[in-house]
Amino acid sequence: MIKKSLSEITGPIDNELDEFSRLFKQKLKSKVLLLELITRYLHKQKGKKIRPLLVMLSSKMCGGITERSYRGASLVELLHTATLVHDDVVDNSETRRGFPSINAVWKNKIAVLMGDYLLARGLMLAVDGNDFDFLRVITNTVKRMSEGELLQISKTRKLNIDEETYFRIISDKTASLLSTCCEIGARASTEDQEKIGAMKMFGENLGIAFQIRDDILDFIGTKKVFGKPLGGDIKEKKLTLPLIYALKQSPEDERKSILKVIRKGAGKIEVDEVISFVMKYDGINYADTVAKDYTNRALNNLGIFEKSDVKSSLESLVGFVVERKK
């Protein structure tokens, strides 16, 4: 697998991504002044646009980019943006991608309504295009994401997440949307169920690898991909794979001691103690091995497709996502 930068990965669909950006801005226009003001503000918060990229690459891989591809990419980006706006309210976050969050600028009520509006615009886009297969996929995704978030909240309160529960949470919270991107992209250009299934599983496995890598970076990175500081998950009392494994490997008295530290609320000294504990019991190496396993699963899902620039880009995207340092 040849390593490529994100700009090289997008190469085969640069023109289509430019067209997507133009159409996406057009879809968000509103006659309501406040909505127009907030959507312009959202456009300034430029992310990597991984999700529309996955839709477009999946479409091109399965037959070619169509009008449905653009609608599908807009649908998932609207859903993703809506979840970010709502997440910032739930987490009481003050910033997003280096900018003050919507709730920080316009307060929670407007932020919640804005998230609802974005989701509604996405659903109406699919209805207007008669993309009812997209609706079936995306509504199931919203259900899974909500279930995953609520399961994590309930388990965090008790600090009793095991590996099986962890994988259920990240599959629903993170992998479901990447899986949806790839499935919708495939559905936009083919009816071949084998190809649709392969792309769906590619996105699922990529999403799991992505989240494990993000959880690893919480222990060893300088700044996570979502802009949170080192040890953010520990402070929020979230048990992720490196810590879950370390707890499983440690003696009972030490395990209880670490859980007590996390339960009380961790400052910098306590965060450092938990990180040292995870290192001591090889939690990082274990999680990295598991992430690489899911990386290989994702690459194997692409095995049914012939060699092409698009396939090369998808393979490189896997490397880009799971080998990032921030």
N, C-alpha and C positions, 0 to 999 in steps of 0.2 A: 504494500500500500504506500503510494507516494504521498509525502506530506505536502499540503498546499495551504496557502493563506486563504482567508475568507474571500478576498477579491478574486483569487484564482478559482475557487470553488464555484462562485456565481457566474463565471465566464460563459458557460453554455447558454445561460438564460438572462444575461445582463439587460438586453432590450426588453424582454418580457417583464423583468422586475421593475424597470423604469415605468412601463405602461401600468403595472399593478399599482405603483405608488401614486400615479396620476389619478387612476380610477378610485383608489381608496380615499384620497382627499376629497374627491368629488362626491362620494357616497356619504361623507360625514357633514356636508354642508347643511346648514339649517337657517331658517328665517328667524329663529329665536336668538336674539343677540347673545345671551349668556351661554347658550350651547355652542354657538359659533366661536366665542371667545375661548371656551375651555378646549374645544377640539383643536383650535390653532395652537394652544399651549401644549396639548398632547403631541402634536406633530413635531414640536421642538425637541421632545424627549426621544431622540433617535436611538433605538435599540439595534440589535444585530439582525432583526427580522428573520430569525431562524425558521419560524413557523410558515410564513408565506413562501420562503425559500424551499422548504420541504414539499409544500403543495405543488409548486411549479416544477421542481425536479422530478417528483413522482409522476406528474402528468406527462412530462416529456419522455420519461423512461417507458411509460406504458402506451405510448402512441402519438403523443403530441399535445401541445398546449392549445386549449379551446376557450371559448367564452365562459364555459362552466369552470374552467381552471381559475380564471380571474375572480369569479364569484365565490368559489370555494376558498381561495386565498384570503379574500376580504372577510368572509364569514369567520374563519378561524382567527384572524387578526383582531376582529371586533370582539369575539369571545375572549381571547387572551387579554386584550386591553381592559375589558370589563372586569375580568377576574383580578387583574392587578390593582385597579381602582378600588374594588371592594376589599381586597387583601390589605391595602394600606389603611383602610378604615378599621378592619378587624384587628390589625397589629398595631394600630395607632402610630404608623410610620410617618415621619416628618419629611422624608426625602424619597425620591425615585429617580434613578439614573442621573444623580447629581443635581436634580432640580427639586424644589419644594413640591411635595405630593399634592394631589388635588384637594385632599381633606385638610392639608395644612394651609392652603391658600383660600379655599372656599367653604371650609368646614364640612363636617360629616354628612349632614342632610343632603347637601348638593352633590357630594361625592357619591353617595349611595344612589341617588337618582340618576346621576351621570352614568354609573355602571349599568343600571337598568336600561337606560336609553341605548347604550352601545350594544347590549345584548339584543334588545328589540330590533335595532337597525339590522343586525346580522340575520336574525330570524326572518324579518320582512324581505331582506335581499334574497334569501333562499325561496321564500314563498312566491315572490314576484317572478323568479326565474323558473318556477316549477321544479325546483331541485329538492323534491320530497325525500329522495334517498339521502341527501345531505342532512336534512332535518332529522331523520331517524338516527343517523350517526351522531350528530352534534348534541341532540337532547340526551342521549345516553351518556355522552361525555360529561355534560353538565351534572347529571345525576352522580356519576362516578367521582367527579372532582369534589362535589359537596360531601358525599359519603366519606371520602378519604380524609378530608379536612376535619369532619366531625369525629371520625374514629381517632385521628391523631390527638385532637383536643381531649377526648375522654380518656385515652390511654396516658397522655402526658400528666394529667391530674394524679394518676395512680403510680406513674413511673414503672409500668409493668409491660413495656413493649418487648416482645420477642422477635426473632428473625422473621417468622411467618407473618406476623402482624405488620412489621416494618415493610416487607415487600408488598403486602396488600395496600398499605398506605401510599407508597411511592408509585405503585402501578396506577392507582386511581387518581392521585393528586397531580402527578407529573407526566407519566408515560401515556396516560389516556389521551392527552391533547396532541402529543407528537404522533401517536398512532393514528389519531383522527386526521391529522394533516396529510399523512401519507395515504391513508385510505381514500380520503376525499379527492386528493390529487389523482390517484389511480382511477377512481370512479368517473372523473371528469373526462377521461380519454379512452376508457375501455370497459367492456362488460365481461372480460375474461376473469372469472372468479379466482383462478390460480394466481394471476398477477395481483389482483386486489388483495387477496389474502397474504401474499408475500410482502407487499408494501405495508399492510396493516401491522404485521408482526415485526417488520423492520423498524417501524416507528416505535412500537412498544418496547422492543429490546434496547433501542437507542435511548429512549426516555429513561429506562431504568439505569442504564450505564451513566447517563447524564446526571441523574440525581445522586447516585452513589459518589460520583466524582465531586459534586458540589458539597456533599456531606464530608468528604475527606478534606476538602479545602477549608472547612470550618475549623479543622485542627492544625493544618499546616500552611495554609495560604496567608498572604498578607491582607488580602481583601477578596471577599467572595464575589462570584460572578453577578450576584444580585445586589452588590454594594454594601453588604452587611460586614461588620468588623469580625476579626478572628474570635472564635468562641461564642458567636451569636446564638447558635443552637443550644449550647450549654446554659447560657443565661436565660433562654426561653424554656428550659427544662425539657428539651426535645431529645429523646434517645434515638440516635442514628446508628447505622451499621458498625462503624469503628468502635463506638462505645458499647453497643449491645454485645459485640463479640468479646471485648475486654472484660465486661462484667461476667460473662459466661465462663471465661478462663480463670478468673481470679478466685482466691479463697473467700469463703462466706463473710468473714469479719471485715475484709478489705472492701468487698462489694457493698456491704451495708454502710460502711464509712463513706464511700464515694456517693452513694445514693443520698445519704444524709446531707452531704455538702451541696449537692444539686438541689435537693428539696428546699433547703434554707434560702437559696438564692445566691448565685455565684458572682463575686466581684473578680477583679483581675487576679488576685492571689489564688482564689478558688478555681478559676478557669485554668490557670497554669497547672494546678494540682491535678485536675481532671485530664488535661492534655498529657501530662507526664504518665498518668495511670494508663491511658489508652496506648501510649508508646510502649510502656513496660510490657503490656500483654499483647502486643503485636496487632492491635486493632486496625492500624493504617494499612499494613501489608495485606492483611486478610481482606479488607474492603477493596483494596486495589486489585487483588486477584479476582474477586467476584465481578468487579466492574469490567475487567478484561474479558471475562467469560461472556458477559452480556454483549460486549463489543463484538466478539467473535460470532455470537448468535446473529447479531444484526447483519454482519458481513455475509454470513451464510444464507440469510434470507434473500440476498441479492443474486444468489447463485443461478437462478433460473433465467436471468436476463443476460443478453449478449453484451460483449465488451463494447463500450462507447464512452464518449466524453462525459455524458450525463452519469453513467454508472461510476466512472472514476471520481466525479464530483461528490456523489453520495458516499462512496467509500472514504474519501478524504474528509468529508464532513463528520463522519464517525470519529476519525482521529482528532479532528479539530475540537470536537465537543468534549471528548473524554481525556484529552491530554492537556487541556488548557490549565494555566497556572493561576487564573483569577476569575 
